[in-house]
Amino acid sequence: MSAFDIGLLALIGMLVLVISGMFVPIALMLVSFLGVWAIKGSPELAAKMLGLAANDAIASYFFGVVPLFVLMGFIVSESGLGRDAFDVANAMFRRIKGGLGVGTVAANAIFAAITGISIASAAVFTKIAVPEMRRHGYTGRFAVGVVAGSSVLGMLIPPSLLLILFGLLAEQSIGDLFIAGIGPGIILALFFAIGTVAMATFAPGFVGKSLSADAVDYSRKELLSKGLPIVALITLVLGGIYLGFFTPVEAGAIGAIAALCIGMAKRRLSVKALGRVLVDTGLVTASVCFLIIAAQMYSRMLAFSGLPHAFGDLAANADLTLHGLILMYVCVVILLGMILDSSSIMLILVPLMLPIIGPMGVDLVWFGIVTVIAVEIGLLTPPFGISVYVIKSTLDNNDISLSDIFIGAAPFALMMLLCLALIIFFPIIATGLLAR
């Protein structure tokens, strides 16, 4: 049996294990070990090679960006800045049709710029925005749908945990990926906001009451006290990276310290809450570390088998254009999004695709943005739709079913597809801010 045949069997076996319910990193490690063993003919050699891959995966200085940005995100969440962002955004848009929906989108965009975790956004705004929208007459489907849709901004607008993961997998500058995510993130947020107003105007039965003029009217001083810390934190972290004052790792550290200072100044961080933040940060970091180690082992096995290069030759001989190949890739990503979570899809497909698109001269930063958006669509699609399940588990209202959340999120998934198409055919949306 040739190395290519072994690699193909390993890929099929890994998909079978994952679909049958095995934890993705364990499936990747298992098939990687067995694949290298079959190719090299020695279990000892396979173990040593994969051990080196594990060490290489997390020995890099740039891996430090993961725990630091995760820490900052959890501190921000515990400090109540999500509530502050919602109050400020609601005050700005309360007098237009669908104002609370637009405010929720804007608040999620702001919250995304200081956390980078979609699941955190979904949980926070389910608690904050859904009760407010229901109280002001919006339908349950629309209320949960706008939260589910706008929560995906957390993985696109920098800092983003998925962009960090892609940068580590593809060995690309995390700072460049963060900057490249700004344009698409803003465009997607605008799509969501315009779509919300359009639904409130043309489908009032789906949205419900479309004005929020009876919402709390904060004074200018109150809004400044809520908004300035958020603006300062975003400017400090992203402005520092963009202007070259510090690296992404340093930005994560400075952002975590700044978020801690804001939380303490607002007297919202108790010792118990800080302990919970540290434990959650450790758990997420360990999970990401495990994922990256598994992906590095999987990449080594694929390299030994020659599978990616064979697929690359197949694509070249099929005379596929770049857009044709990317569209096929996006379709596969979205289909996998119906059964797998975001990070698992990236772990499986990115190492397989990089050797194929590399010789084609593809800008890997642009490819990373395309990948993240395509993967994020899977957060809203059945049957998996992890953001939908997070919202359902966080809701205190049994009147809203799982199908209601999927139906409410469907228009936002369609808007994401439109945004993705724009970025595929107009790469400058993602790369325009990069100095190259």
N, C-alpha and C positions, 0 to 999 in steps of 0.2 A: 504493500500500500504506500502510495507516495505521500510526501509531506502535505501537498495540496488536499488530497483526499482526507487526511487526518484533520486538517484545519476545518474542512467543510463539515465533517462529522462532529467536530467539537462545537462548531457554531450551531448546528441543528440540535445537538444534545443540550447546549446551554439554553436555547429557546424553549425546549421541552421542559427542562427543569424549572425555568422561571414561570412558565405558564401553569405548571403543576403546583406552584406555590412556594418554591424554595426562595429564600432570601437572595436577592440578586448578587451581592458581593460574594456570598458563599458559592453560588453557582458559577460565577466567573472564576473564582480561585480553583474550584474543583476541576472544571474542564481545562483550565490553563495548565494545571499540574499534570493531568492525564494526557493532554495533548503534547506537552513538551517531553514527557516520559516516552510516549509512543514515537515521537520524531527522533529523539536522541538515543532512545534505547536504554536509559539508565534513570531509575527513580532518584538516586543520590544527586546526579547531575541536574535533574529537573528541580529538585528541592533547592539546590544551591543557586541556580539561575533565578528562580522565583524569589528567593530570599534577597538577592541583590536588587531585584526589581522593586521589592517592598522598601528596601532602604533608600533607593534612588527616588522613590515616589514622594517621600516626606522629609528628605534631608535638605531640600532646598530652602533657602532663606525666605523665598516668596510664599512658602506654605503658611508662614506666620500671619498672612493676611486673613486666613479663615477664622481662627478664634477671635481675632481682634474686632473684625466687623460683626461677627455673631454676637460678641459681648456688647458692642455698641447698640445693636438692634434690640437686644433684650432689655438693656438699661432704658432705652427710649420707650419701649413698650410699657415697662413697669412705672416709668415716670409720668405716664398719662399724657404724653405729647400727642398721641393719637386723638384723644378727646379734644385737645387744644386745636389741632389741625382741622378737625371736623367743625368746631365752633367758628373758626376764622373763615373757612370755606363756605359754610352755610350762610354766614353774615354777608358774604360777597354776592351770592347767587340766589338769595331767598326770594327775590321779587320777580324772577323769570319762571316760565313754565318748566316744570320738572326741576325746580331750583334745588330741592333737597337731594335729588339724584345727582345733579351736576356738582353740588357741594361734596357729596360722597366721593365722586370721581376725583375731584380736586384734592380732597383730604387724603385719599389713597395715594395720589401722585406725590404729595408732600411727604407722607409717611414712608413711601417707597424710597425716597431720596435719603432717608436716615436709618432705614432698617435693612432693606434688600431681601426680605423673606416673605414670599407670597402668603404662606400659611399664617404667619403672624398677622398680616394685614387682614386676612379673611376672618380670623378669630376676633381681633380687636374691633373691627367695624360691624361685625354681626352683633356684638354687644352694644355698640354705640349708635350706629346709624339705623339699623332695622327697627328698633323700638320707636325712634323718633319719626321715621317715615310712616310707620303704621299709625302712630298717634295723630299725624297730620293728614291722614286719609289716603295714603298710597296703598296699593294692593300688596298683598304678601309676596306674590310672585315677582313683582317688579322690585320690591325692596331687597329681597335676597338676591335677585338677579343682578342688580347694579353693584351690590357688594361683591358677589362672586366674580363678575366681569372685571371690575376695577382692581380687585386684589392681585390680579396677575401682573399689574404694573410693578409690583415689588421685585420681580425677577428680571425686569428689563431696565428700569430707571436705576442708574448706579447710586450706591453700591449694590451689587447683586451677587447672591451666593452662586447662582448658576453661571454667571459670567466668570466668577473666580474659578469655578470648577472647570469650565471650558478652557480658561487660560492655562490652568495647570495641566490639563490633558493635552492641549495643542502646543504648549510651550510658547504662548503668546503673551505680550505685555498686558497685564491686568489693567494698568492705567489707560492704555489705548482702548481696551474693551469697554472700560467705564465711560470714556469720552464718546466712543461710538454709540453707546446706548442712549445718550441724551436725546439726539434728534428723533430716533424711532419712538422713544418713550413719550416725548412731548406730542408727537403726531398721534400715537395711539390714544393718549389721554384726550386729545382734541376730538378724535373720532368718537370716543365714548361719550364725551360731553354733548357734542352735536347730535349724536344718535339718541341720547336721552331726551333732549329738547324736541327732536323730531317725533319720538314715540309719544311724548306728552301732548304734542300738538295733533298728530294724526291717528293715534291709537289711545285715546283717553281711557277707554275701557280696560286696557291692559295696565296702564300706569296708575289710574286713580286720580285723586286730587292733585293738581299740578302746580299749585302755588303754596308757598310756605310763609306768607306774610305775617302769620301769627306766631312765628318762631321767636325765641328769646332775642331781644334787641340789646346787644352788648354796646357799651360805650366805647369810644375810640381808645381810651386808656386801657380798658379791659382787653380789647382786641390786640393792642400793641404788646401788652404783657404776655398774651398767649402766642402771638405770631413771631415776635422778635427772637426769642430763643431758638425757634425752629429754623428761621432764616439764617441766624448766626451759625448754627451747627452745620447746615447744608453748605453754606459759603466756606466755612473753615475746611471741611473735608474735601468737597469736590473742587473748590477754588484752589486749595493747596496743591491737589494733584494736577489740575489743569495748568496752573502757572509754574509748576515745577519746583515748588517750595519743599515738598517732601514726596517720598515714594508712597505707593499704595499701602505698604506695611506700616510706615510711619503715620500715614493718614488714619489708618484704623486705630492705632494706639492713641493718637491725639483726639480722634473723634470719641473713643470710649471714655477718655478722661473728661472731655468737655461734656458729654452726656451725663456722666456721673456728677459733675459739678452742677449742671442744670437741675438734675433730680434732687440733689441735696439742697440747692438754693430754694427750690419750690417746696421742700419738706415733704416730698412724696416717696422717698426711698427709705423704708425702714430696714433694720438689720435683717429681719426675716426675709423681706423682698430681695435684698442684695444677695443673701445666701441662695435664694431660689434662682436668681439670675446666674450666679456662678455655676450652680449645678446644671442648669439648662444649657449654658454655654459649653460646659464640659461634655455633656451628652451629644450635642449637635456636632461639636468638633471631632469627637471620637467616631461618630457615624460617618462624617465626611472623610476623615482619615482612612477609615476602613474601605470606603468606596474608592478612593484614589489608589490605594494599594492594590485593590482587586483590578481596577482598570489598567494599572501599569503591568500587572501580570498578564492580563488578557492581551495587551498590546504586544508584549514580548512573544507570546504564543503565536499570535497572528503573523508577526514578523518572521518567525521560524518557519511557519507553514507556507509563506508566500501567497497567502490567500488575497490580501489587499491588492498586491501587484497583478495578480491574475485577473481580479475583478476590474482593475484599471485598464489592462490590455483589452478585456472584453468590451468595456465602455468605449475605448478608442476605436476598436474594430467595428463597433456598431454605429459609428459616425454620429454619436449623440453630441448635440451642442451643449455648452455649459448650462444654458437655461433648461434644456431638456433633462440633463442629469440632476440639477438642483430641484426641479419640480418632482422628479421621481423620488428623490431623497425626502423632500418635504411630505409627500404622500405617505411614505413609509413611516416617518416620524409621527404624523398625525394618527395613523392607524395604530401604531404601538401605544400612542397616548391614551387609547381607549382601554388598555389593559395594564399599562405600567406607569410608574411615577416618573417625574421629570429626570431626576438624576440617573435612574436606571437606563432610560433611553439614551442619554448622552454617553453613559459608560459603554453601552453595547455598540452604538453606531459611530460615534466620533472616531475611535481608534481604527475602525474599519474604513471610514471615508477619507481620512487625512492622506494616506498614501495614494489614493485614487485622484483626489483633486489637486494635490501638491504639484505634480508635473504640468497641470493645466494653467498654472499661474494664478490660481484663485487667491484673493485677499482673504487670509484666514480670519482677520478681525471681522470683516463683513460676513463671512461664513458663520462665525460665532453668533452674531446678532440674528441671522436667519434661523440658525438652529434653536436658539433660545425662544424666539417667538413661536416657531412651529411646535416646540416642546410644550410651551405654555398653553397652547390651544387645547392640549390634552388634559389640562387641569379642569376644563369646563365640559368635556365630552363624556357621555356615558360609555361603558358602565363604571369606569374607575373614577375619573373626575375628582381628584383628591381635595381641591378647594371646596367643591360642593359638599363632600362628606364632612369636612372641617366645619363648614357653616351649619350643617344639619346637627352635628354633635354639640355645637355651641349654642344653638337656638333654645330658648325657653318656651317656645310655642309649638305645640304638637299639631296645630291646624295647618302648618306648612309642611307638605310632604317632600320627599326627595325628588320626585318627579316635578313638583312645582319649582324647585331650585334649578333643575336642569332646563326647564322651559324658560324660566326667567333669564338664565345665563346665555341661552341660544343666540339672541341678537348680538351679544357682545362677542361671542365666538366668531360670528360672521364678520363683524367689524375687524377682528384680529386677522382674519383671512385676507381682507382687503388691504390692511396695513402691510401684511407680509408680502403680498403681490407687489405693492409699490416699492418695497425695499429690495425685492429680488430684481426688478427691472430698472430701478433707479438707485444703485448702490451708494451714490453720493449722499443720500439721506443719512446713512450710517457713517460714512468715511469722510464726510465734508469737513468735520471739525478737527480731523487729525492733520498735524503738520507733517507732510511727507513730500 
